[in-house]
Amino acid sequence: MVRVLKPIYAKTDISLLDSKFSYKPSEVVQLLSTIVQLQGLPITVQETPEGCVQFIIDNSTYTIIEEEQLASVQ
């Protein structure tokens, strides 16, 4: 089986974020599990050796990285 990974990039204007809110990875998993299209799919979270967070939804892995790390991924 060949698995093709397609990166998804999101750009957020940090000034728009309210810094008083932060979420634990487990809280993000709980939020994701309420999305209708994701219900019934296994959703887990793990930390990479580099200190990034990965959300695994069914057979897809989404890695959350800092913008500074983006150049090394592209």
C-alpha positions as CSV (number, residue, x, y, z in Angstrom):
1,M,0.0,0.0,0.0
2,V,1.4,3.4,-1.0
3,R,0.3,6.3,1.2
4,V,0.5,9.8,-0.3
5,L,0.7,12.6,2.2
6,K,-0.6,16.0,1.2
7,P,0.3,18.8,3.6
8,I,-2.4,21.2,4.8
9,Y,-1.2,24.7,5.6
10,A,-3.1,27.2,7.6
11,K,-2.0,30.7,8.2
12,T,-3.4,32.5,11.2
13,D,-2.9,36.1,12.1
14,I,-1.7,35.6,15.7
15,S,-2.9,39.1,16.6
16,L,-6.5,37.8,16.0
17,L,-6.1,35.1,18.6
18,D,-7.1,35.8,22.2
19,S,-4.1,34.7,24.2
20,K,-6.1,34.0,27.3
21,F,-7.5,30.8,25.7
22,S,-5.4,27.8,25.3
23,Y,-6.4,24.2,24.8
24,K,-4.9,20.9,25.9
25,P,-4.5,18.3,23.1
26,S,-7.0,16.2,24.9
27,E,-9.5,19.0,24.7
28,V,-8.9,19.4,21.0
29,V,-9.6,15.7,20.5
30,Q,-12.8,16.1,22.5
31,L,-13.8,19.0,20.2
32,L,-12.9,17.1,17.0
33,S,-15.0,14.1,18.2
34,T,-18.1,16.3,18.2
35,I,-17.8,17.1,14.5
36,V,-20.4,15.1,12.6
37,Q,-18.1,14.1,9.7
38,L,-15.6,12.7,12.2
39,Q,-18.0,10.9,14.5
40,G,-17.3,7.2,14.6
41,L,-13.7,7.6,13.5
42,P,-10.9,6.9,16.0
43,I,-9.2,10.2,17.0
44,T,-6.0,10.2,19.0
45,V,-3.2,12.6,19.9
46,Q,0.5,12.1,20.4
47,E,3.7,14.2,20.8
48,T,6.5,13.7,18.3
49,P,10.2,13.5,19.4
50,E,10.5,17.1,18.0
51,G,7.9,18.3,20.4
52,C,5.1,18.8,17.8
53,V,1.6,17.5,18.3
54,Q,0.0,15.0,16.0
55,F,-3.7,14.3,15.7
56,I,-4.4,10.9,14.2
57,I,-7.9,10.8,12.7
58,D,-8.7,7.3,11.3
59,N,-5.8,6.7,8.9
60,S,-4.7,10.3,8.5
61,T,-2.1,12.1,10.6
62,Y,-2.1,15.9,11.1
63,T,1.0,17.4,12.6
64,I,0.8,20.8,14.2
65,I,4.1,22.7,13.9
66,E,5.4,26.2,14.5
67,E,5.8,28.5,11.5
68,E,9.6,28.5,12.1
69,Q,9.6,24.7,11.5
70,L,7.6,25.0,8.2
71,A,10.6,25.6,6.0
72,S,12.1,22.2,7.0
73,V,8.9,20.4,6.1
74,Q,8.4,21.9,2.6
